[in-house]
Amino acid sequence: MTFTYCKALPTPIDELNSLGKTQLEMFLSAYTPIFHKAVCETVNFMMSGEEFNKSYWNTHLQKIYGISKRHANGVISSAKGAVDSAKECRISHIKTLEGKAKSCEIWLKKTEKKLKKAQKFYAKKNWRNSKTGCGFPLSSSLKYRQTNWQNLKFQIHNKKRKLVRYRQILATLKLIPVRVRVPKNQAFIVGSKDESWGNQVCQWNGNNLVFRVPSC
């Protein structure tokens, strides 16, 4: 379940402090930068290629950032989700571009073959008496002042440019490391089936949101 905090307008005066903020706003303003920094460090370690030991890293996060074990689990889960998502998106992006490149190759092969056959047909001296006819007969457009062959050659030119571009991007994507984006101003809390209300850190009863504040 995801909660997005939106401040009520107008907010009851007894819920605001001297800065005009609610208690939850003050907490989120203080905690989310810590959470973001912890997630960034976790992501960097996961992407470093070193062996990731969840238990060891959980303890590390508790010591460095002054958070509890359950808060650290949220950090690790958030980081792992971001890393896995970035890797899957890279794979999906590469597959999409490979599909587009393959489609361009098929189209070019088919179209160039059609144009070549048409040129070969008109190269014959007795093409007017041909019983089979031309698969791609030459025609002119008074509106655009060009032939259908010229138009097709222009399409082939553009398609070749696209294919080169796709291949360049693919070559780059297969070499550069995956980059992981970690959003700011958010916190991720992990619960468990054996915990009361499914989560001992953050609980929502329909009216109130209760959050167990980390020591930091």
N, C-alpha and C positions, 0 to 999 in steps of 0.2 A: 504494500500500500504506500502511496506517495502523498505527502502533504505539502502544499505550497502555501506559505504564509502571506496573507494579504491583510494589511492593516485596515480595520473597519473605520469608515468615515461617516459620521463623526465618532471618534473614540471617547468613551466615558472618561471624564476628567480624573476619576479615582484610579484609572488604569495607567495613567501617564506619569512619568517622573518629571524632574525639573528640565530635562532636555526635550520633553515632548515625546518620549518613546515609551513603549510598553516593556514590561519585564522580559517578555519573550524576544523582543527586538534587541534588547541589550545583550541577552544571552547569545543570540545568533550572531550578532556583530562581533562578539568576543570569541566564539567557538569556531565559526566557519573558516577564518583564516588559519587557525591551528590545524583543522581537519584538512584543508586544502594543501598545506605544506606537508603534512604527513602522507597524504595520498601521492603527491608529487615525488617524494623521496621513495615511496614504495614502488611506484611505477618505474622510476629510474633504475631501481635495483632489479626489478623483474625483467627489464629490458637489457640489463647488462650482460646476461648470459650466464651469470653465476647461479649455483644451485640455491633454490628458494626453500628455506625451512620455515614453515608457517609459525611453529611454536617459538622458535628463536626470534623471528621478526616481530611477533606479537609482544614479546618481552622487551625488545629493543624500543618499540613504539611507546610502550608504557613508561619506560625510563626517560626517554628523550622528550616526550610531549606531555607527560603528566596526565595520561588518560588511563582508564580502566581496561581490563582485558576485553570486555564486551565492546567498548568503544573502538579498541584496536582491531577487533574482528570486523567492525564496520568499515574501517579504513582499508583493510586488506581486501575485503569483498568488493569494495568500490574500485580499488586499483586493479584488481584482477578482471573485473567486468570491463573496465576501460581498455585494458591491454588486449583482452580477447576480442573485444569489439573492433578495435583498430586493426588487428591482424586479419579478422574475418572480412572487414571492409576492403583491406588491401587485396586479398585474394579475389573477392567479388569484383573489384575494380579491374583487376588484371584479366579475369575471365570475360568481363563485358567488352573490354578493349580488344581482346583476342578474337571474340565473336565478330566485332565490327570490322576488324582487319580481314578476317576470313571472308566475310560477306563482300568486302571491297574486292578482294582477290578473285572471287567467283564471278562477280559482276564484270570486272575488267576482262577476264578471260573470255567470258561469253560475248561481251559487246565487241571487243576487238576482233574476235573471230567472225562475228556477223558483218562488221565493216570490211574486213579483209575479203570475205566471200563476195560482198557486193562490188568491191573494187575489181576483183578478179572477173566478175561477170561482165562489167562494162568494158573491161580491157579486151574482150573478144570482138572481132570484127563483125560477126554476124549475130550480135546479142539481140537485135530487133526480131530476129526469126526464131529465137529460143522458145521451146515449148514449155520449159520449166519455169521461166520467169525469174525475177530477182527477189531474194528474200528480204532485202532492204532497199527498195527502189529509191533513186535520187529524186528529190522534189525541192522546189523553192518556195519561200514565203515572201509575198509582196509586202506584208506588214513588217516583218523583222529584217527583210533584205538579206537573207542568208538561206543556205540550203540545210536540209535536215542532217546532211553529213557534217557540216560545219558545227551545227548544234551538238551533235553526238560527240564530235572530237573535243569540243569544249567541256562536255560532261566527263569524258575520259580524263582530260587534263586535271579537272578538279578532283576527280576520284583518286587519281594517282597522288595528288598532294595530300589528300586525306589519309591515304594508306601510309605514306611516308611519315606523317605526323603521328599516326597511331603507333607505328613501329618505334619511333623515337621515344614516345611516352612510355611504352612498354619496357624498352631497354632501360630507361631511367628508373621506373618503378621497381624493377627487379634488382636494382643495385642499391638504391638509397634505403636507409633504415626506416622502419615504421615509426611515425610520430603519433603520440598519444595526447589527446586533448583532455585536460582535467578542468571541468567547469568550476568557477568560484561560487561563493555564497550558497553552498549546499552542504548538508551532512547526511551520511548514510548510516543507518542503525540496523544491525542484524539481530533478529530474534531467533527463537527456537521453540519447537513443539512442547518441550518439557518446562518452559517458563510460564509463569502466570501471565495471562492475557497474551501469550505468545511472544512477549518481549518485556524484559525486566528494566530496560533502559528508557524506553519511550512507550507510553501507553495513552490511548485515546478511548474514552468511555462514551463518546457521543456528545459530551458537553465540555469536557476539560482535557487538555493535553498535558500530561505529566512527564517531565523529562528528568532523568537522573543526571545531575551535573558532574562532569569529570573534575578531578582535583585541580587541574590547571586553571 
